[in-house]
């Protein structure tokens, strides 16, 4: 698989190469999700795979790429006459790219509703799933794709078919493809349910070795100077890999997965406590493909081990802040404990059977192991040094200039639902009410552009008065374009949740900061589940800081929160003004996404001249802009000043205590921002 990048220059590229080739041998493995930082040749490696796939035979004129030897009987362009294997037109396997901003109709195809109603015909325009049949479907930045599109995509990949239904008119066609997604975790994670649907996952990162980075630059420049000559130098290797894929595909049905390896697979999945049975099935298919790729007809223990390294890390996440990974020592112990005679007889010669010998003379062979991130001492990620622990008096030890070391967040909990009032039109999510493409039908309107969701009753009602004038003579309804009505639907949108966190000295007292961090972490988990963007503004001392610009990565927000120091005065006004400026800029970038401001403070204002009055004026800016807000009151102790409630009144929002933020604090109660605004104003 030739690219301008040597695989040795990117940590994990050997695993990526192996995972892609295994899916080329056996698409039933379920695709590959490639995770890694920007600039690590993720897209380059995927595009290089398309040149290695063997050509496919297709029925001439079929828009759905039916195989002449086994045509789909339900093909919309069929029925097709039976042909012998290898007959028909030959063409290269396609690589189809799904853009992040693609619509549902572009993905699955579209029906011409007007012709269906007026003429009674199924006029279907195929989508990207039909184009990718028997090829590669590549989704760059899959974590930024709308959830409903990811669901459609993964359903089609699992079933090998795509279904399109519009008002009782349905079309089905085959859609079997090699699914590859790439993502940068810094831009947000996929939900665990979607992660589980990808067969294999690999992590890639740029090498820190100067010699390897130099080779990357050399190859890239050589490719740019003479693309044809560069490709010619690698043509023989590509031909060899292509021939090996064909041979492995032919051998695959003969590969035997014995009881010993199968028991190892089941034991490994049980030992790592993965949910469901999909991991077992994917591991079995991957181990079988590894054996075929190595030219063997028996699955051995090393195949099971390599399959576990590719299929399990992303299935072990229990919450969005868990890093994917696998304890290889535990894996080896499990395989050794459940080793059987099937492997013992084959493993003697396994040293000569590298499951992925690399024909690249400049790079290592075999599927390496995923990169190890974090410290080597076995301590969990995010642990705070001992000097950051609270002392007996409830305060974290102070550093220079009165700054206190970060304290660890308390355990997160399930929070009450907070939403933005009104009806929005933002990106699909799970927080606030909005007009969306999916949800319950609430009315009808004239379509703006292409009709996507027909409101049948409204269309008939619009066409009925004109039937005599249009000369209707039969039973069919005479429908014209002006009669068509688009269904308006109401669902949920994602919002921008901007956290404004008080990190002053008063928040460090009485072990309060640990509880505050736990509350914010809980709200971040809620934002992750509701598909929100998040941002973090902190204030202490004499200024406010944008600790994290608005992003889809709640993991980044959690990391910034964990390392947040405390100390100094409370410049509340500076924090509010900084948050107001962040919202102003964000409205220019994404005007449809509505904001929810969460201020976490005890309400004190001690920084600068006239701090209380200045904070009040800053708060009223949010009320004037009608920005939804909630104040999490962190005040504790027997004497309380209720300053947070007063601040909530100035903001035009509501105040909740840390205890009231919990979903189970009042049984059955869900505090909605809209419902609480009037109460807050009266209390103020």
Phi, psi and omega per residue, in radians:
X1 nan 1.671 -3.026
X2 -1.517 2.358 3.031
X3 -2.464 2.914 3.053
X4 -1.181 -0.089 -3.053
X5 -1.948 2.229 3.006
X6 -1.251 2.420 -3.055
X7 -1.162 -0.455 -3.140
X8 -1.164 -0.280 -3.085
X9 -1.435 -0.160 -3.127
X10 -2.236 2.062 3.120
X11 -1.120 2.206 -3.132
X12 1.670 -0.075 -3.132
X13 -1.204 -0.480 3.059
X14 -1.115 -0.718 3.084
X15 -1.137 -0.712 3.125
X16 -1.084 -0.802 3.134
X17 -1.042 -0.798 -3.131
X18 -1.127 -0.757 -3.123
X19 -1.085 -0.728 3.119
X20 -1.123 -0.748 -3.120
X21 -1.183 -0.647 3.112
X22 -1.112 -0.663 3.084
X23 -1.224 -0.544 3.058
X24 -1.171 -0.612 3.102
X25 -1.268 -0.754 -3.086
X26 -2.414 1.609 3.112
X27 -1.029 -0.313 3.116
X28 -1.150 -0.229 3.083
X29 -1.008 -0.602 3.015
X30 1.921 0.250 3.046
X31 1.608 3.092 -3.076
X32 -2.327 2.364 2.968
X33 -1.913 2.138 -3.095
X34 -1.856 2.039 -3.141
X35 -1.898 2.364 3.093
X36 3.060 2.893 3.138
X37 -1.208 2.882 -3.125
X38 -1.148 2.625 3.061
X39 1.330 0.482 -3.128
X40 -1.963 0.403 3.025
X41 1.118 0.496 3.102
X42 -1.090 -0.913 -3.112
X43 -1.155 -0.638 -3.130
X44 -1.071 -0.768 -3.129
X45 -1.137 -0.698 -3.134
X46 -1.137 -0.778 -3.127
X47 -1.150 -0.539 3.120
X48 -1.159 -0.465 -3.110
X49 -1.128 -0.599 -3.070
X50 -1.066 -0.539 3.132
X51 -1.285 -0.276 -3.101
X52 -1.630 -0.278 -3.099
X53 -1.279 2.465 3.110
X54 -1.135 2.731 3.077
X55 -1.147 2.723 -3.136
X56 -2.072 2.570 3.061
X57 -1.627 2.318 -3.097
X58 -2.263 2.694 3.050
X59 -1.225 2.192 -3.126
X60 -0.996 2.295 3.096
X61 1.449 -0.099 3.141
X62 -1.412 2.154 -3.120
X63 -1.333 -0.121 -3.067
X64 -1.956 0.235 3.017
X65 0.979 0.770 3.129
X66 -1.142 2.510 3.071
X67 -1.352 2.185 -3.126
X68 -1.006 -0.536 -3.095
X69 -1.437 -0.319 -3.125
X70 -2.625 1.149 -3.092
X71 -1.185 2.566 3.120
X72 -1.222 2.066 -3.132
X73 -1.129 -0.363 3.141
X74 -1.743 0.255 -3.111
X75 -1.061 2.266 3.123
X76 -1.039 -0.423 3.103
X77 -1.595 0.006 -3.089
X78 -1.538 -2.950 0.028
X79 -1.329 2.656 3.127
X80 -1.845 2.556 3.069
X81 -1.265 2.583 3.131
X82 -1.225 2.442 3.096
X83 -2.259 2.846 3.070
X84 -1.331 2.706 3.108
X85 -1.027 2.396 3.131
X86 1.556 -0.154 3.124
X87 -1.469 3.127 -3.126
X88 1.527 -3.126 -3.124
X89 -1.367 2.420 3.102
X90 -1.735 2.363 3.063
X91 -2.562 2.741 3.098
X92 -1.133 2.636 3.047
X93 -1.135 2.373 -3.079
X94 -1.499 2.626 2.887
X95 -2.022 1.961 -3.096
X96 -1.804 2.283 -3.111
X97 -1.839 2.283 3.118
X98 -1.712 1.980 3.132
X99 -1.219 2.668 -3.140
X100 -1.064 -0.624 -3.085
X101 -1.576 0.276 -3.101
X102 -1.165 2.603 3.085
X103 -1.560 2.943 3.098
X104 -1.102 -0.711 3.130
X105 -1.116 -0.627 3.121
X106 -1.177 -0.563 -3.118
X107 -1.336 -0.947 -3.005
X108 -1.704 -0.242 -3.089
X109 1.859 2.939 -3.048
X110 -2.350 2.497 3.031
X111 -1.716 2.457 3.043
X112 -1.450 1.664 -3.050
X113 -1.102 -0.645 -3.114
X114 -1.060 -0.808 3.121
X115 -1.201 -0.604 3.127
X116 -1.111 -0.694 -3.135
X117 -1.318 -0.779 -3.017
X118 -1.414 -0.641 -3.034
X119 -1.950 -0.222 3.138
X120 1.245 0.492 3.141
X121 -2.038 2.651 3.075
X122 -1.612 1.598 3.098
X123 -1.600 1.776 -3.012
X124 -1.965 2.265 3.068
X125 -1.817 1.964 -3.063
X126 -1.054 2.652 3.103
X127 -1.842 -2.868 -3.085
X128 -1.188 -0.504 3.109
X129 -1.117 -0.646 3.082
X130 -1.214 -0.690 3.123
X131 -1.091 -0.589 -3.055
X132 -1.489 -0.108 -3.106
X133 -0.954 2.212 3.142
X134 1.211 0.381 3.093
X135 -2.423 -2.518 -3.110
X136 -2.041 2.349 2.978
X137 -1.954 2.016 -3.039
X138 -1.925 2.220 3.128
X139 -2.094 1.821 3.070
X140 -1.410 2.463 -3.106
X141 0.967 0.894 -3.093
X142 -1.087 -0.441 3.129
X143 -1.236 -0.248 3.107
X144 -1.687 -0.083 3.129
X145 -1.292 2.494 3.123
X146 -1.012 2.498 -3.057
X147 -1.012 -0.711 -3.079
X148 -1.174 -0.526 3.070
X149 -1.248 -0.686 3.092
X150 -1.096 -0.712 3.098
X151 -1.059 -0.809 3.116
X152 -1.060 -0.751 -3.107
X153 -1.097 -0.833 -3.085
X154 -1.267 -0.556 3.055
X155 -1.096 -0.784 3.129
X156 -1.113 -0.712 -3.140
X157 -1.124 -0.652 -3.114
X158 -1.279 -0.679 -3.063
X159 -1.570 -0.318 -3.089
X160 1.286 0.304 -3.129
X161 -2.659 2.713 3.098
X162 -2.098 2.390 3.137
X163 -2.063 2.268 3.102
X164 -2.122 2.159 -3.115
X165 -2.302 2.306 3.102
X166 -2.432 1.903 3.056
X167 0.882 0.851 3.065
X168 1.520 -0.179 3.077
X169 -1.677 2.150 -3.052
X170 -2.238 2.602 3.081
X171 -2.364 2.409 3.074
X172 -2.213 2.448 3.045
X173 -2.601 2.740 3.138
X174 -1.179 2.503 3.122
X175 -2.617 1.360 3.103
X176 -1.905 2.115 -3.045
X177 -2.636 2.847 3.036
X178 -1.541 2.006 -3.075
X179 -1.645 2.191 3.096
X180 -2.282 2.197 3.064
X181 -2.125 2.508 3.052
X182 -2.128 2.666 -3.132
X183 -2.772 2.649 2.998
X184 -1.849 1.971 -3.076
X185 -1.007 -0.392 3.119
X186 -1.102 -0.375 -3.087
X187 -1.696 0.190 3.104
X188 2.034 2.662 -3.094
X189 -1.743 2.777 2.933
X190 -1.392 2.630 3.046
X191 -1.098 2.550 -3.137
X192 -0.960 -0.593 3.128
X193 -1.106 -0.611 3.128
X194 -1.398 -0.628 3.079
X195 -1.004 -0.713 -3.084
X196 -1.115 -0.411 -3.095
X197 -1.366 -0.303 3.040
X198 -1.425 2.321 -3.109
X199 -1.092 -0.971 -3.054
X200 -2.156 2.694 3.062
X201 -2.388 2.437 3.064
X202 -2.285 2.606 3.091
X203 -1.892 2.318 3.103
X204 -2.203 2.590 3.116
X205 -2.648 2.636 -3.119
X206 -1.219 2.490 3.098
X207 -1.220 2.609 3.062
X208 -1.784 0.128 3.121
X209 -1.476 2.126 -3.100
X210 -1.012 -0.712 -3.091
X211 -1.094 -0.684 3.140
X212 -1.224 -0.649 3.116
X213 -1.190 -0.602 3.067
X214 -1.077 -0.725 -3.133
X215 -1.141 -0.603 3.070
X216 -1.028 -0.841 -3.107
X217 -1.112 -0.723 -3.140
X218 -1.052 -0.828 -3.107
X219 -1.178 -0.664 3.141
X220 -1.118 -0.780 3.129
X221 -1.130 -0.678 3.115
X222 -1.109 -0.689 3.110
X223 -1.151 -0.754 -3.120
X224 -1.166 -0.618 -3.120
X225 -1.253 -0.642 -3.076
X226 -2.616 1.382 -3.105
X227 -1.013 -0.724 -3.111
X228 -1.160 -0.769 3.122
X229 -1.144 -0.668 3.107
X230 -1.084 -0.793 3.122
X231 -1.112 -0.651 -3.132
X232 -1.123 -0.619 -3.135
X233 -1.148 -0.437 -3.114
X234 -1.836 0.100 -3.043
X235 -1.104 -0.718 -3.109
X236 -1.117 -0.725 3.132
X237 -1.137 -0.722 3.116
X238 -1.077 -0.722 3.125
X239 -1.105 -0.669 3.138
X240 -1.163 -0.736 3.135
X241 -1.167 -0.684 3.127
X242 -1.091 -0.745 3.121
X243 -1.141 -0.614 3.132
X244 -1.201 -0.628 3.074
X245 -1.089 -0.785 3.132
X246 -1.060 -0.752 -3.132
X247 -1.149 -0.711 -3.140
X248 -1.160 -0.657 3.086
X249 -1.098 -0.709 -3.137
X250 -1.190 -0.579 -3.106
X251 -1.403 -0.411 -2.992
X252 -0.915 -0.791 -3.126
X253 -1.100 -0.338 -3.106
X254 -1.592 -0.115 -3.092
X255 -1.289 2.329 -3.114
X256 -1.817 2.231 3.027
X257 -1.804 1.732 -3.063
X258 -1.265 3.030 -3.137
X259 -1.123 -0.599 -3.132
X260 -1.090 -0.989 3.093
X261 -1.058 -0.627 3.138
X262 -1.133 -0.674 3.087
X263 -1.173 -0.641 3.082
X264 -1.098 -0.698 3.122
X265 -1.089 -0.850 -3.127
X266 -1.110 -0.728 -3.136
X267 -1.146 -0.672 3.137
X268 -1.131 -0.802 3.129
X269 -1.108 -0.658 3.111
X270 -1.207 -0.710 -3.110
X271 -1.115 -0.604 -3.132
X272 -1.627 0.099 2.994
X273 0.958 0.770 3.081
X274 -1.363 2.597 -3.096
X275 -1.406 2.514 3.017
X276 1.247 -2.967 -3.088
X277 -1.959 -0.042 -3.086
X278 -1.083 -0.645 -3.126
X279 -1.074 -0.717 3.129
X280 -1.069 -0.778 -3.106
X281 -1.150 -0.764 -3.140
X282 -1.123 -0.731 3.113
X283 -1.075 -0.717 3.134
X284 -1.093 -0.785 3.134
X285 -1.168 -0.652 -3.140
X286 -1.194 -0.760 3.118
X287 -1.086 -0.676 3.101
X288 -1.141 -0.730 3.112
X289 -1.149 -0.631 3.089
X290 -1.082 -0.735 3.117
X291 -1.116 -0.764 3.120
X292 -1.104 -0.698 3.137
X293 -1.117 -0.582 3.109
X294 -1.464 -0.049 3.111
X295 1.446 0.355 -3.138
X296 -1.871 2.771 3.085
X297 -1.917 0.133 3.101
X298 -2.238 2.385 3.043
X299 -1.447 2.297 -3.131
X300 -2.012 3.050 -3.063
X301 -1.064 -0.636 -3.133
X302 -1.142 -0.567 3.050
X303 -1.109 -0.743 3.131
X304 -1.122 -0.735 -3.139
X305 -1.088 -0.835 -3.134
X306 -1.133 -0.651 3.099
X307 -1.096 -0.683 3.119
X308 -1.140 -0.701 -3.135
X309 -1.132 -0.470 -3.133
X310 -1.633 -0.507 -2.968
X311 -1.792 -0.302 -3.000
X312 -1.803 -0.547 -3.000
X313 -0.938 -0.751 -3.089
X314 -1.366 -0.154 3.140
X315 -1.654 0.002 -3.103
X316 -1.722 0.016 -3.137
X317 -1.270 2.309 3.104
X318 -1.835 -0.391 3.041
X319 -2.623 2.905 -2.999
X320 -1.137 -0.225 -3.113
X321 -1.668 0.013 3.068
X322 -1.431 2.295 3.096
X323 -1.445 2.388 3.080
X324 -1.081 2.570 3.130
X325 2.981 2.986 -3.107
X326 -2.558 2.326 3.080
X327 -1.370 1.830 -3.047
X328 -1.228 -0.518 3.080
X329 -1.123 -0.754 3.103
X330 -1.126 -0.657 3.108
X331 -1.086 -0.795 -3.133
X332 -1.127 -0.676 3.116
X333 -1.114 -0.719 -3.139
X334 -1.143 -0.767 -3.137
X335 -1.134 -0.654 3.132
X336 -1.205 -0.698 -3.123
X337 -1.132 -0.658 -3.075
X338 -1.845 0.365 3.096
X339 -1.162 2.572 -3.091
X340 -2.259 3.095 -3.106
X341 -1.153 -0.448 -3.134
X342 -1.052 -0.665 -3.095
X343 -1.460 -0.629 -3.069
X344 -1.042 -0.667 -3.097
X345 -1.263 -0.448 -3.071
X346 -1.697 -0.414 -2.994
X347 -1.279 -0.290 -3.141
X348 -1.043 -0.608 -3.128
X349 -1.780 0.191 -3.039
X350 -1.240 -0.328 -3.134
X351 -1.160 -0.414 3.117
X352 -1.606 -0.087 -3.094
X353 -1.925 1.287 3.066
X354 -1.137 2.130 -3.083
X355 -1.118 -0.281 3.123
X356 -2.606 1.141 3.087
X357 -1.076 2.263 -3.024
X358 -1.578 2.043 3.109
X359 -1.263 -0.126 3.130
X360 -1.308 2.002 -3.105
X361 -1.183 -0.319 -3.099
X362 -1.589 -0.104 -3.055
X363 -2.266 2.797 3.135
X364 -1.288 2.749 3.094
X365 -1.668 3.065 3.100
X366 1.376 2.793 3.062
X367 -1.518 1.799 -3.122
X368 -1.078 -2.973 -3.115
X369 -1.841 2.684 -3.124
X370 -1.053 2.586 -3.138
X371 -1.105 2.527 3.113
X372 -1.661 2.068 3.139
X373 -1.769 2.641 3.024
X374 1.570 -3.051 -3.063
X375 -1.233 2.779 -3.126
X376 -1.667 0.011 -3.062
X377 -1.528 0.065 3.104
X378 1.464 -0.014 3.138
X379 -1.310 2.500 -3.125
X380 -1.160 2.594 3.141
X381 -1.081 2.469 3.064
X382 1.532 -0.009 3.101
X383 -1.105 2.477 -3.117
X384 -1.669 2.397 3.111
X385 -0.989 2.764 -3.058
X386 -1.044 -0.575 -3.127
X387 -1.177 -0.182 3.124
X388 -1.596 -0.036 -3.109
X389 -1.325 2.554 3.107
X390 -1.095 2.542 3.100
X391 -1.519 -3.123 -3.065
X392 -1.085 -0.468 -3.125
X393 -1.491 0.104 3.078
X394 1.581 0.004 -3.126
X395 -1.937 2.584 3.041
X396 -1.311 2.584 -3.137
X397 -1.027 2.425 -3.100
X398 -1.471 2.529 3.053
X399 -1.853 -2.651 3.139
X400 -1.217 2.614 3.078
X401 1.003 0.510 3.087
X402 1.344 0.029 3.136
X403 -1.304 2.359 -3.124
X404 -1.840 2.525 -3.080
X405 -1.153 2.687 -3.139
X406 -1.074 2.549 3.047
X407 -1.929 2.731 -3.094
X408 -1.347 2.498 3.135
X409 -1.244 2.545 3.025
X410 -1.211 2.943 -3.125
X411 -1.095 2.334 3.116
X412 -1.217 2.814 -3.121
X413 -2.468 2.947 3.118
X414 -1.387 2.214 -3.050
X415 -1.713 2.844 3.013
X416 -1.216 2.726 -3.136
X417 -1.348 2.220 3.047
X418 -2.022 2.357 -3.112
X419 -2.415 2.871 3.113
X420 -1.606 2.334 -3.112
X421 -1.202 2.827 3.099
X422 1.513 -2.955 -3.098
X423 -2.129 2.025 -3.081
X424 -1.706 -3.094 3.096
X425 -2.433 0.585 -3.087
X426 -1.448 -2.999 -3.140
X427 -1.128 2.604 -3.107
X428 -1.016 2.416 3.134
X429 -2.850 -2.632 -3.050
X430 -2.434 0.359 -3.068
X431 -1.834 -1.202 -2.953
X432 -1.920 2.738 3.129
X433 -1.120 2.482 -3.113
X434 -2.817 2.739 2.968
X435 -1.351 2.158 -3.060
X436 -2.399 3.005 3.062
X437 -1.359 -0.275 -3.087
X438 -2.297 2.483 -3.120
X439 2.448 -2.890 -3.122
X440 -1.428 2.512 -3.133
X441 -1.325 2.255 -3.106
X442 -2.059 -0.155 -3.129
X443 3.023 -2.866 -3.110
X444 -2.522 2.723 3.090
X445 -2.676 2.928 3.039
X446 -1.202 2.447 -3.103
X447 -1.197 2.507 3.028
X448 -1.847 1.731 -3.061
X449 1.522 -2.424 -3.084
X450 -1.274 2.349 3.085
X451 -1.308 2.200 -3.113
X452 -1.995 -0.681 -3.119
X453 -2.221 1.803 -3.099
X454 -1.313 2.335 2.956
X455 -1.702 1.727 -2.965
X456 -1.104 -0.821 -3.098
X457 -1.077 -0.746 -3.140
X458 -1.169 -0.613 3.113
X459 -1.156 -0.802 3.111
X460 -1.098 -0.707 3.138
X461 -1.109 -0.639 3.131
X462 -1.270 -0.574 -3.089
X463 -1.487 -0.466 -3.003
X464 -1.002 -0.779 -3.085
X465 -1.129 -0.249 -3.015
X466 -1.850 0.131 -3.038
X467 -1.133 -0.723 3.136
X468 -1.162 -0.767 -3.129
X469 -1.115 -0.497 -3.124
X470 -1.547 0.054 3.063
X471 1.291 0.590 3.127
X472 -1.094 2.284 -3.117
X473 -2.199 -0.443 -3.114
X474 -1.823 -2.816 -3.122
X475 -1.436 -0.415 -3.096
X476 -1.194 2.639 3.120
X477 -1.532 2.284 3.105
X478 -1.487 1.872 -3.068
X479 -1.983 2.336 3.065
X480 -2.035 2.899 -3.058
X481 -1.024 -0.612 -3.131
X482 -1.157 -0.315 -3.136
X483 -1.432 -0.370 -3.029
X484 -1.145 2.423 3.121
X485 -2.205 2.320 3.103
X486 -1.490 2.318 3.083
X487 -1.304 2.293 3.013
X488 -1.666 2.352 -3.043
X489 -2.226 2.653 3.125
X490 -2.084 2.233 3.092
X491 -2.394 -2.415 -3.136
X492 -2.235 2.594 3.120
X493 -2.068 2.817 2.966
X494 -1.590 2.584 -3.122
X495 -2.049 3.001 2.944
X496 -1.638 1.960 3.102
X497 -1.722 1.902 -3.097
X498 -1.791 2.010 3.124
X499 -1.564 2.271 3.074
X500 -2.059 1.813 -2.917
X501 -1.918 2.215 3.068
X502 -1.356 2.028 -3.139
X503 -2.007 0.451 -3.088
X504 -1.341 3.087 -3.102
X505 -1.105 -0.567 -3.120
X506 -1.135 -0.462 -3.132
X507 -1.346 -0.304 -3.120
X508 -1.457 -0.242 -3.095
X509 -1.273 2.702 3.035
X510 0.971 0.598 3.135
X511 0.963 0.532 -3.025
X512 -1.283 -0.586 -3.010
X513 -1.142 -0.589 3.095
X514 -1.089 -0.729 3.108
X515 -1.185 -0.673 3.128
X516 -1.108 -0.794 3.123
X517 -1.105 -0.651 3.087
X518 -1.097 -0.677 3.119
X519 -1.172 -0.766 3.128
X520 -1.146 -0.694 3.096
X521 -1.067 -0.669 3.097
X522 -1.116 -0.729 3.103
X523 -1.171 -0.583 3.078
X524 -1.149 -0.716 3.063
X525 -1.062 -0.714 3.101
X526 -1.110 -0.719 3.115
X527 -1.128 -0.644 3.093
X528 -1.089 -0.795 -3.109
X529 -1.189 -0.474 -3.104
X530 -1.693 0.101 3.034
X531 1.112 0.761 3.105
X532 -1.614 2.808 2.822
X533 -1.547 2.635 -3.127
X534 -2.300 2.664 3.032
X535 -2.476 2.804 -3.073
X536 -2.403 2.088 3.020
X537 -1.996 2.286 3.086
X538 -2.101 2.660 3.092
X539 -2.473 2.406 3.084
X540 -2.958 2.876 3.140
X541 1.196 -1.958 -3.115
X542 -2.175 0.103 -3.042
X543 -2.635 2.975 3.052
X544 -2.008 2.686 -3.086
X545 -2.346 2.396 2.992
X546 -1.450 1.609 -3.067
X547 -1.206 -0.525 3.122
X548 -2.615 1.987 3.067
X549 -1.085 2.758 -3.128
X550 -0.909 2.261 -3.054
X551 -2.633 2.848 3.050
X552 -1.552 -0.052 -3.080
X553 -1.640 1.714 3.062
X554 -1.239 -0.366 3.092
X555 -1.106 -0.727 3.113
X556 -1.106 -0.702 3.115
X557 -1.113 -0.722 3.132
X558 -1.113 -0.675 3.126
X559 -1.149 -0.743 3.105
X560 -1.132 -0.665 -3.140
X561 -1.147 -0.706 -3.093
X562 -1.089 -0.617 -3.089
X563 -1.649 0.210 -3.062
X564 -1.254 2.084 3.063
X565 -1.479 2.895 3.130
X566 -2.268 2.861 3.073
X567 2.399 2.753 3.081
X568 1.592 -2.984 -3.117
X569 -1.328 -3.056 -3.045
X570 -2.108 1.519 3.118
X571 -1.418 1.219 -3.061
X572 -1.015 -0.742 -3.127
X573 -1.069 -0.707 3.137
X574 -1.100 -0.693 3.116
X575 -1.126 -0.734 3.141
X576 -1.184 -0.722 3.134
X577 -1.141 -0.683 3.107
X578 -1.124 -0.724 3.112
X579 -1.121 -0.692 3.137
X580 -1.106 -0.668 3.113
X581 -1.197 -0.667 3.094
X582 -1.062 -0.752 3.134
X583 -1.156 -0.652 3.131
X584 -1.075 -0.806 -3.140
X585 -1.162 -0.700 -3.098
X586 -1.186 -0.556 3.100
X587 -1.132 -0.561 3.091
X588 -1.213 -0.615 -3.112
X589 -1.358 -0.721 -3.049
X590 -2.463 1.373 -3.034
X591 -1.148 -0.379 -3.093
X592 -1.411 -0.323 -3.085
X593 -1.526 2.032 -3.125
X594 -1.462 2.706 -3.020
X595 -1.895 2.615 2.964
X596 -2.228 2.033 -3.112
X597 -1.672 2.200 3.116
X598 -2.002 1.884 -3.131
X599 -1.689 2.117 -3.107
X600 -1.909 1.830 -3.021
X601 -2.845 2.914 2.989
X602 -1.652 0.000 3.063
X603 1.592 -0.091 3.141
X604 -1.286 2.587 3.063
X605 -2.372 1.975 -3.035
X606 -2.267 -0.003 -3.085
X607 -1.745 2.351 3.058
X608 1.475 3.017 3.109
X609 -1.260 2.451 -3.128
X610 0.777 1.026 -3.019
X611 -1.106 -0.649 -3.090
X612 -1.194 -0.814 -3.136
X613 -1.122 -0.708 -3.138
X614 -1.143 -0.685 3.106
X615 -1.130 -0.662 3.109
X616 -1.108 -0.745 3.128
X617 -1.141 -0.684 3.112
X618 -1.134 -0.684 -3.133
X619 -1.140 -0.647 -3.105
X620 -1.188 -0.293 3.045
X621 -1.123 -0.666 3.118
X622 -1.178 -0.717 3.122
X623 -1.111 -0.684 3.139
X624 -1.143 -0.586 3.124
X625 -1.511 0.013 -3.132
X626 0.984 0.766 3.089
X627 -1.512 2.191 3.104
X628 -1.149 2.389 -3.082
X629 -2.589 2.714 3.048
X630 -2.492 2.413 3.111
X631 -1.873 2.129 3.053
X632 -1.578 1.898 -3.051
X633 -1.371 1.992 -3.092
X634 -1.732 0.116 -3.115
X635 -1.155 2.453 3.141
X636 -2.452 3.002 -3.137
X637 1.787 2.937 -3.091
X638 -1.217 -0.524 -3.134
X639 -1.839 2.094 -3.095
X640 -2.174 2.419 -3.071
X641 -1.657 -0.178 3.131
X642 1.015 0.586 -3.141
X643 -1.239 -0.540 -3.133
X644 -1.143 -0.659 3.093
X645 -1.120 -0.673 3.094
X646 -1.132 -0.712 3.109
X647 -1.101 -0.709 3.122
X648 -1.064 -0.674 3.099
X649 -1.107 -0.714 3.101
X650 -1.122 -0.632 -3.138
X651 -1.307 -0.320 -3.026
X652 1.360 0.444 -3.110
X653 -2.081 -2.557 -3.098
X654 -2.359 2.783 3.123
X655 -2.084 2.428 3.041
X656 -2.341 2.561 3.045
X657 -1.439 2.963 3.112
X658 -1.047 -0.669 3.131
X659 -1.206 -0.691 -3.125
X660 -1.210 -0.327 -3.140
X661 -1.220 -0.384 -3.118
X662 -1.227 2.450 -3.103
X663 -1.150 -0.475 -3.075
X664 -1.739 0.222 -3.100
X665 -1.257 -0.608 3.044
X666 -2.285 1.998 -3.002
X667 -1.014 2.250 3.045
X668 1.353 -0.011 -3.077
X669 -1.649 2.283 2.996
X670 -2.081 2.014 -3.084
X671 -1.488 1.984 3.109
X672 -1.699 2.395 -3.105
X673 -1.017 -0.709 -3.093
X674 -1.127 -0.752 -3.098
X675 -1.219 -0.396 -3.073
X676 -1.665 -0.172 -3.059
X677 -1.087 -0.772 -3.126
X678 -1.108 -0.727 3.115
X679 -1.073 -0.727 -3.132
X680 -1.103 -0.738 -3.127
X681 -1.139 -0.689 3.138
X682 -1.159 -0.681 3.133
X683 -1.149 -0.633 3.129
X684 -1.164 nan nan
